[in-house]
Structure formats: structure tokens, C-alpha cells
Amino acid sequence: MSKVTVIGSGFSGLASASFLAQQGLDVTVFEKNAEVGGRARVFREDGFVFDMGPSWYWMPDVFEKYFNQFGKSAKDFYDLKKLDPGFQIIYGENDVLTIPASMKALMDEFERIEKGSSKQLEKFLKEAEFKYNVGMKELVYKPAYSWFEFANLEVLSGVLKVMFLVQLVLMCESTLRMNA
Ligand SMILES: Cc1cc2nc3c(=O)[nH]c(=O)nc-3n(C[C@H](O)[C@H](O)[C@H](O)COP(=O)(O)OP(=O)(O)OC[C@H]3O[C@@H](n4cnc5c(N)ncnc54)[C@H](O)[C@@H]3O)c2cc1C
């Protein structure tokens, strides 16, 4: 049986190791820290718990897809509980921004801070959804053996639109900076 060494036990190392083991390879993972998890470790001190990296469970579909490839689901390993509020940003004493879980409550909070901003938030999220879908569906899961994988009209127009939106954001940002 071929032997493979994976250095690092963050998400990437653990995912690589499990796919290699699934292919029947004899895999050893080396980790320099005392625990696995890489950036996704927690640090505990005096009853406080600190995330060493991720605090947000982003891209749940990616985790689910990963576990599904081993005939499992994320819920076989951990329970997800939606927090409400999701989080708080503490700018100073008595200056706290609380981010609620529901979209309606978040939009109300935006409106409270600035009239009309909830519409902008909605627009931003629609664009972000489009970019995410194009990125995930057309780019991320392609093996990237050849440029031809990306050479179909739907992919190209999606990528161009994403690039256009990125450019637009950069242009707006530099205009704002110039005007500041
Ligand atoms: C401050 C911060 C906040 C973040 N917030 C979020 C978030 O909210 N949501 C989210 O989804 N993502 C977040 N991320 C990103 C996420 O943490 C990373 O994308 C992910 O954890 C990276 O995993 P990885 O396996 O690629 O690398 P790492 O987790 O860095 O793993 C690399 C591993 O390799 C080990 N290693 C390195 N060199 C050696 C060696 N020579 N020998 C042995 N072991 C070695 C390291 O000790 C480590 O365990 C955040 C990152 C940071 C830094």
C-alpha cells in the first residue's frame, strides 16, 4: 500500500488525508501543535474561550458536501445552533452594534442607523448570492486540469459579470477615497 504524509491538521490537511485514505492509501498526518484543527482551534484561559480563527460557520454546503462523500452528514458529528443575536460589535462603552439572526430584524437595524440602507444591503446580498453561486457551481469544484473546463458561455458570462461587479466595487471605493 502506498504511504502518504500530510503535513498539518487544519481543514485542508484533514480533508486531504481523509480523501487519500478513502482511496486506500496509508496516510499519516503530522501536526506541530498539541491538538488538531489548525486555525479552527480554540484557546481557553480563565474560563474564557477564544476562537483562534473562524468564528462564523461559513459555507455550510461545503462541509455538508464533504461529509456526504463519506456517506455521512455534518449532523452526525456536531449540532448547529443558530445564535440570536449572531454577534455584537463593541465599539466602546455603551456603543454596541448587535447583529440579529433574522433578515427582517437586520434590515430594521440598518434602517434605524441610516434610512434607505436596508435596500442597499438587499442589493449587496443579491449580488453576493450571484457571485457565490457562479464561484461554487462553475469554478471551485472544477479540477482545473485544462482551460477548456471553463470555456462555456454560461461560465464565461457568469465570470465576466462577477469580475464586472468586483471592478465596480473597486471603482466606487477609489472614487470615494478620492472624494474623502
Ligand atoms: C483570524 C481569522 C478568522 C477567521 N475567521 C473565519 C470564519 O469566521 N469563518 C471561516 O470559515 N473561516 C475563517 N477563517 C479562515 C479559516 O480559519 C481558514 O481558512 C482555515 O482554518 C484554514 O485551514 P487550513 O487547513 O488551510 O490551514 P490551517 O488551519 O492554518 O492549518 C495548517 C496546519 O498546519 C500545521 N503546520 C504548519 N506547518 C507545519 C509543520 N511544518 N509541521 C507540522 N504541522 C504544521 C499548523 O500547525 C496547522 O495546524 C479565519 C482565519 C483567521 C486567521
The ligand as a Tripos MOL2 file, in Angstrom:
@<TRIPOS>MOLECULE
LIG
   53    58     1     0     0
SMALL
NO_CHARGES

@<TRIPOS>ATOM
      1 C1         -8.4390   35.4510   12.4970 C.3       1 LIG1
      2 C2         -9.1090   34.5210   11.4990 C.ar      1 LIG1
      3 C3        -10.5040   34.4840   11.4380 C.ar      1 LIG1
      4 C4        -11.1310   33.6320   10.5330 C.ar      1 LIG1
      5 N1        -12.4880   33.5870   10.5130 N.ar      1 LIG1
      6 C5        -13.1190   32.6840    9.7580 C.ar      1 LIG1
      7 C6        -14.5270   32.4760    9.8710 C.ar      1 LIG1
      8 O1        -15.2010   33.1360   10.6500 O.2       1 LIG1
      9 N2        -15.1050   31.5250    9.0850 N.ar      1 LIG1
     10 C7        -14.3700   30.7480    8.2210 C.ar      1 LIG1
     11 O2        -14.9480   29.8980    7.5430 O.2       1 LIG1
     12 N3        -13.0440   30.9250    8.0750 N.ar      1 LIG1
     13 C8        -12.3990   31.8470    8.8290 C.ar      1 LIG1
     14 N4        -11.0470   31.9650    8.7580 N.ar      1 LIG1
     15 C9        -10.3270   31.1780    7.7690 C.3       1 LIG1
     16 C10       -10.1220   29.7340    8.2770 C.3       1 LIG1
     17 O3         -9.6300   29.7780    9.5920 O.3       1 LIG1
     18 C11        -9.0960   29.0700    7.3910 C.3       1 LIG1
     19 O4         -9.4860   29.1840    6.0260 O.3       1 LIG1
     20 C12        -8.9180   27.6000    7.6750 C.3       1 LIG1
     21 O5         -8.9400   27.3090    9.0550 O.3       1 LIG1
     22 C13        -7.5990   27.2180    7.0470 C.3       1 LIG1
     23 O6         -7.3980   25.8440    7.1830 O.3       1 LIG1
     24 P1         -6.0900   25.2250    6.6080 P.3       1 LIG1
     25 O7         -6.1440   23.7560    6.8960 O.co2     1 LIG1
     26 O8         -5.8870   25.6120    5.1920 O.co2     1 LIG1
     27 O9         -4.8930   25.9210    7.4000 O.3       1 LIG1
     28 P2         -4.5990   25.9210    8.9750 P.3       1 LIG1
     29 O10        -5.8620   25.8170    9.7670 O.co2     1 LIG1
     30 O11        -3.6810   27.0530    9.2160 O.co2     1 LIG1
     31 O12        -3.8220   24.5640    9.1780 O.3       1 LIG1
     32 C14        -2.4580   24.3930    8.9350 C.3       1 LIG1
     33 C15        -1.9550   23.3850    9.9550 C.3       1 LIG1
     34 O13        -0.6250   23.0060    9.5820 O.3       1 LIG1
     35 C16         0.1550   22.9300   10.7590 C.3       1 LIG1
     36 N5          1.5530   23.0440   10.3260 N.ar      1 LIG1
     37 C17         2.1160   24.0450    9.6290 C.ar      1 LIG1
     38 N6          3.4110   23.7800    9.3940 N.ar      1 LIG1
     39 C18         3.6600   22.5680    9.9490 C.ar      1 LIG1
     40 C19         4.8120   21.7260   10.0210 C.ar      1 LIG1
     41 N7          5.9730   22.1090    9.4540 N.pl3     1 LIG1
     42 N8          4.7080   20.5550   10.6600 N.ar      1 LIG1
     43 C20         3.5300   20.1690   11.2060 C.ar      1 LIG1
     44 N9          2.4130   20.9010   11.1750 N.ar      1 LIG1
     45 C21         2.4730   22.0900   10.5440 C.ar      1 LIG1
     46 C22        -0.3410   24.0910   11.5980 C.3       1 LIG1
     47 O14         0.0040   23.9370   12.9530 O.3       1 LIG1
     48 C23        -1.8590   23.9770   11.3690 C.3       1 LIG1
     49 O15        -2.4790   23.0970   12.2870 O.3       1 LIG1
     50 C24       -10.3660   32.8230    9.6510 C.ar      1 LIG1
     51 C25        -8.9730   32.8520    9.7210 C.ar      1 LIG1
     52 C26        -8.3420   33.6870   10.6290 C.ar      1 LIG1
     53 C27        -6.8280   33.6900   10.6910 C.3       1 LIG1
@<TRIPOS>BOND
     1     1     2 1
     2     2     3 ar
     3     2    52 ar
     4     3     4 ar
     5     4     5 ar
     6     4    50 ar
     7     5     6 ar
     8     6     7 ar
     9     6    13 1
    10     7     8 2
    11     7     9 ar
    12     9    10 ar
    13    10    11 2
    14    10    12 ar
    15    12    13 ar
    16    13    14 ar
    17    14    15 1
    18    14    50 ar
    19    15    16 1
    20    16    17 1
    21    16    18 1
    22    18    19 1
    23    18    20 1
    24    20    21 1
    25    20    22 1
    26    22    23 1
    27    23    24 1
    28    24    25 2
    29    24    26 1
    30    24    27 1
    31    27    28 1
    32    28    29 2
    33    28    30 1
    34    28    31 1
    35    31    32 1
    36    32    33 1
    37    33    34 1
    38    33    48 1
    39    34    35 1
    40    35    36 1
    41    35    46 1
    42    36    37 ar
    43    36    45 ar
    44    37    38 ar
    45    38    39 ar
    46    39    40 ar
    47    39    45 ar
    48    40    41 1
    49    40    42 ar
    50    42    43 ar
    51    43    44 ar
    52    44    45 ar
    53    46    47 1
    54    46    48 1
    55    48    49 1
    56    50    51 ar
    57    51    52 ar
    58    52    53 1
@<TRIPOS>SUBSTRUCTURE
     1 LIG1         1 GROUP 0 **** ****
